[in-house]
Each structure stands twice: as C-alpha cells, then as structure tokens.
Amino acid sequence: MIKYALRRLLSTIPVLWIAVTACFFVLRLAPGGPFDGERPLPPVILKNLAVHYNLDKPLIQQYLIYVGDLLRGDLGPSFASEDFTVAQQIMIGLPYTFTIGTAAFLIAIIVGVAVGCLGALYQNKSPDYILGALILVGVVLPNFLIAPILQLIFGIHLAWFPVGGWGDGSIKYLILPIVVLALPHAGRISRITRGSMIEVMNQNFIRTAKAKGIGPRLTVMRHALKPAMMPVVSYLGPAASYLLTGSLVVESIFGLPGIGRYFVNAALNRDYGMVLGTVIFYMVLIVFLNLLVDIAYAWLDPKVRNR
C-alpha cells in the first residue's frame, strides 16, 4: 500500500508542474494588466510597480522567479492588497471554505448512499420513483439556480434561515450553502449507488445469503454495501473537485468570507497574483484529494494496488 501511494504521489508532480506553467503563462499573456483601472496611473508609478513586482523582467525570468518562490512555499504577493500576501488571504478564507465544503461532502455521501440503497431495495416501486424524482431535481439544476430559489423560499418567504453572510458562525448561516453544495453530488452518488447495488444484489453470493434466511436490510449492510461502494469511491475524487470549484460560486452568492470571495474580487480587480495563487492552491488540494481516493480504492480492491 505504501509503495502504491508513493507511486501515485510521484505521478502527480508532472501534472502539477504542467498546470502551474499553463496557468502562469495564460494569465501573464491575457489582455490588460493588474494595475489597469478606471483612472490610469502615471507612467512613473507604473514603472516603479513593475520593478517592485518583477514585471519589468522577461516573461521566462518572471516564470523562473515564481517557480522558485513556489518551491519555497511562497505563493507570491497580491497586487491589490499590500497588507496581506496571497498565502495569508487564502489562510484567512480557508476555515470558512473548509467548513462548508467538508460538511457538504459528508452530507452528500451519507444522503447519496442512503437514498441509493433505498432505491435498490425498493427497485421500481413507489419509494424508488419518489426519491428518484427528488434527486433528479438536484442533479439537473446548477448551483447558481438552486441557491436563489432556496434563498427566496427559506430565507425570505419562510424566514427560517438567513439569506446570506456568516453572522456569528452559527449553524443557521451554514444550512443553505451546505444544502446547495451537497444536493447535486448527493443525487449523483445516489444514482451510482443504486445502479451498483442492484448489480451486486443479483450476484450469487447475495442469493446465497438470502437463501440462508438473512433479511434484505441485513444482506445489504453485511454483504452488498462494500462491493457496491467501488464506483462510489471512484466518484468521490471528482465530487471533491466539483465541490471546491462550486464553492467559489456558492460563497459569492451567499456572501461568505471564504476563499471564493477573495478569488472573485481578485478576478474583478485583475489581481493576477491572487488568482494564480488560488488556482494553484485548489489544484494541489484537488490532486491530494484524488490521491486519497486512489488509495481508498486500492484498499477496497487489492488488484489495483498490485498492478
């Protein structure tokens, strides 16, 4: 298992390097600059800023300087904020993003697996159809459409939850953003679980368990659940990636002080340092999460780690 994990870890290094290189040059070659605004700055100030941020150097030299800083763990300065570096702003927003992201991820897994198992147990019956219809809504509608609908219903008309903001950090401020993030992935996980569970339930060892008089619920928990989880585990890596990128939109809609707010503000203000640093942070996090999923998959299936 350790050798497999090391192989997977080493294989991520070229991927990260290519992604960092591509993002750097795309942002640097994009039209406009970080100091372009409604009021143009005097040429002398622009020149001093370019020297301060190494923007006066050739592009390849800027790239080498940036990569050198990255290897030392420095994500660079923020062009729009003199008080905080990119890393400091990410660390300020990380607890909020981590809180709603982790909660949404866990809820999506629990709800998705539970609904999928129920759908398999009651295949082609009323509970299966009802749950399938509800889940379909979550899968089809995007986050930016689900969010205002829930805000309108539960935040304005019923006034059960705040429409946005973090407030005192109590659970009432988190419920709507977490539901918006979790709903699409709970739907996909439930569909994957249902299909995989139906396939496993038709295998011989399940028929043997039923022939021994074991009830359907106990059969699912003891014999069918683990082998049926293989496709679900495969989806968790992409799901975590979608949750992270989706949180950027959800945080902006609900006005949460997470990384998404800094990223959106940086994009609007052409703060390329903050945009690039945030993208790199998310890429590293996504690669790490996919690595954990690969290790979990290898733990469930010994054939994978022995390849």
DAVENJO-V837513 format. One record per backbone hydrogen bond with DSSP energy under -1.0 kcal/mol. CO is the residue of the C=O (numbers start at 1). NH is the residue of the N-H. If there is no record, write none. Layout:
co & nh
CO & NH
CO & NH
This chain:
co & nh
1 & 5
2 & 6
3 & 7
4 & 8
5 & 9
6 & 10
7 & 11
12 & 16
13 & 17
14 & 18
15 & 19
16 & 20
17 & 21
18 & 22
19 & 23
20 & 24
21 & 25
22 & 26
23 & 27
24 & 28
25 & 29
33 & 36
42 & 46
43 & 47
44 & 48
45 & 49
46 & 50
47 & 51
48 & 52
49 & 53
50 & 55
50 & 56
51 & 54
58 & 62
59 & 63
60 & 64
61 & 65
62 & 66
63 & 67
64 & 68
65 & 69
66 & 70
67 & 71
69 & 74
70 & 73
76 & 86
85 & 89
86 & 90
87 & 91
88 & 92
89 & 93
90 & 94
93 & 97
94 & 98
95 & 99
96 & 100
97 & 101
98 & 102
99 & 103
100 & 104
101 & 105
102 & 106
103 & 107
104 & 108
105 & 109
106 & 110
107 & 111
108 & 112
109 & 113
110 & 114
111 & 115
112 & 116
113 & 117
114 & 118
115 & 119
116 & 120
117 & 121
118 & 122
120 & 123
122 & 125
125 & 129
126 & 130
127 & 131
128 & 132
129 & 133
130 & 134
131 & 135
132 & 136
133 & 137
134 & 138
135 & 139
136 & 140
137 & 141
142 & 145
142 & 146
143 & 147
145 & 149
146 & 150
147 & 151
148 & 152
149 & 153
150 & 154
151 & 155
151 & 156
152 & 157
153 & 158
154 & 160
154 & 161
166 & 169
170 & 173
171 & 174
171 & 175
174 & 178
175 & 179
176 & 180
177 & 181
178 & 182
179 & 183
182 & 186
183 & 187
184 & 188
185 & 189
186 & 190
187 & 191
188 & 192
189 & 193
190 & 194
191 & 195
192 & 196
193 & 197
194 & 198
195 & 199
196 & 200
197 & 201
200 & 203
203 & 207
204 & 208
205 & 209
206 & 210
207 & 211
208 & 212
209 & 214
210 & 213
215 & 219
216 & 220
217 & 221
218 & 222
219 & 223
219 & 224
220 & 225
224 & 228
226 & 229
229 & 233
230 & 234
231 & 235
232 & 236
235 & 239
236 & 240
237 & 241
238 & 242
239 & 243
240 & 244
241 & 245
242 & 246
243 & 247
246 & 250
247 & 251
248 & 252
249 & 253
250 & 254
251 & 256
254 & 165
256 & 258
258 & 262
259 & 263
260 & 264
261 & 265
262 & 266
263 & 267
264 & 268
265 & 269
266 & 271
270 & 272
271 & 275
272 & 276
273 & 277
274 & 278
275 & 279
276 & 280
277 & 281
278 & 282
279 & 283
280 & 284
281 & 285
282 & 286
283 & 287
284 & 288
285 & 289
286 & 290
287 & 291
288 & 292
289 & 293
290 & 294
291 & 295
292 & 296
293 & 297
294 & 298
295 & 299
296 & 300
297 & 301
301 & 304
302 & 306
304 & 307
